[in-house]
C-alpha cells in the first residue's frame, strides 16, 4: 500500500524537489503519495533535525509540506527562482483532496514567508505572498511579523492586499495620518509593541511620535523580544538616529538584557565585532560611550 511508505522518507524526497525547483518530479510524487499534502511530519529524521534543530520543537513543529516553501527555518539559505510555482503545485494538489482544509496550512505558510529573510533576499517574497493570498490565506497580523525582520516592502504589500492596518505598521511604514488616528484607540500594550517594533526597524520619527504619546522608553515588550529594552533593539537596527531619540528621552544606558547580560553599549560592540565592514556600529558605540561618560 502507498500509505505503508515511510512518511519521513517521502517528505525528504519531496523537500528535495522543492529545494531544486523541480516541479515535474514534485507533481509526480504528490500524485503517487497524496498524503504528502495532507499529513504533517510528526517524526522528522536527521536530514531535517540536524539542520533546523530546536525549530522542530517550536515554531516549525510537525510541519506540512507547504511550509517548506518559505525556507524559514533556514536549511539551505536559498530558494529556487520558481518557488512560487512550486507553492502553487502543492496547493493545487491539496485542493484535489476533498478531505483537506487548507486554511491552517496557508495561514501559517504566509506567516513563515513574512518572516523569511531568505525569501526576502532572493526577491521571491512578494510573489510567494501573492500565491498564498490568492489561495485564501489570511493577511491579518502578517505585516507585524514581516516588520519584525525588517521586511518593509512585504508589509506594505500585505496592507495593499487587504491586511488590516495597525498602529505599529502605520508607524513603521511612515503613514503618519493613519498612525495619529490609530493611536487614539490603541491600548498601552499595542503602543509598547509599536515602540519596540519601531526600534527594531530603526524608525527614529516613529519612536519620537510614541514618546510624545507617553510610551515608556525603558519597558521591554512582553510580546516581542522581551529579553532586551527598546534601546537594545534600536542598537540592533544600526540606526544612530533611533538610538539617540531613545537616549535623549531617558533610555537607561546600563540595563543588561536578560539573555546575554549585555548593555546596549555591549550590543553595539558585539555587532561592531561581528560585522566589521558595517560602519554604523562603531558610531553607535562611540555615541553611547560619550553619553555614558557625560552622565558619570
JOJOLIN-V761548 format. One record per backbone hydrogen bond with DSSP energy under -1.0 kcal/mol. CO is the residue of the C=O (numbers start at 0). NH is the residue of the N-H. Records with the same first field share a line. If there is no record, write none. Layout:
CO->NH  NH
This chain:
0->3
1->4
5->9
6->10
7->11
8->12
9->13
10->14
11->15
12->16
13->17
14->18
15->19
16->21
20->22
21->25
22->26
23->27
24->28
25->29
26->30
27->31
28->32
32->35
33->36
34->38
39->41
44->47  48
45->49
47->50  51
48->52
51->54
52->55
53->56
54->57  59
57->60
62->40
64->67
65->68
66->69
79->82
81->85
82->86
83->87
84->88
85->89
86->90
87->91
88->92
89->93
90->94
93->96
96->99
101->105
102->106
103->107
104->108
105->109
106->110
107->111
108->112
109->113
110->114
111->115
115->119
116->120
117->121
118->123  124
119->122
123->127
124->128
125->129
126->130
127->131
128->132
129->133
130->134
131->136
132->135
138->141
140->144
141->145
142->146
143->147
145->150
146->149
149->151
150->154
151->155
152->156
153->157
154->158
155->159
156->160
157->162
158->161
165->169
166->170
167->171
168->172
169->174
170->173
173->175
174->178
175->179
176->180
177->181
178->182
181->184
186->190
187->191
188->192
189->193
190->194
191->195
192->196
193->197
194->198
195->199
196->200
197->202
198->201
201->203
202->206
203->207
204->208
205->209
206->210
207->211
209->214
210->213
220->223
224->227
226->257
228->232
229->233
230->234
231->235
232->236
234->237
238->242
239->243
240->244
241->245
242->246
243->247
245->250
246->249
261->256
262->266
263->267
264->268
265->269
266->270
267->271
268->272
269->273
270->274
274->277
279->283
280->284
281->285
282->286
283->287
284->288
285->289
286->290
287->291
288->292
289->293
290->294
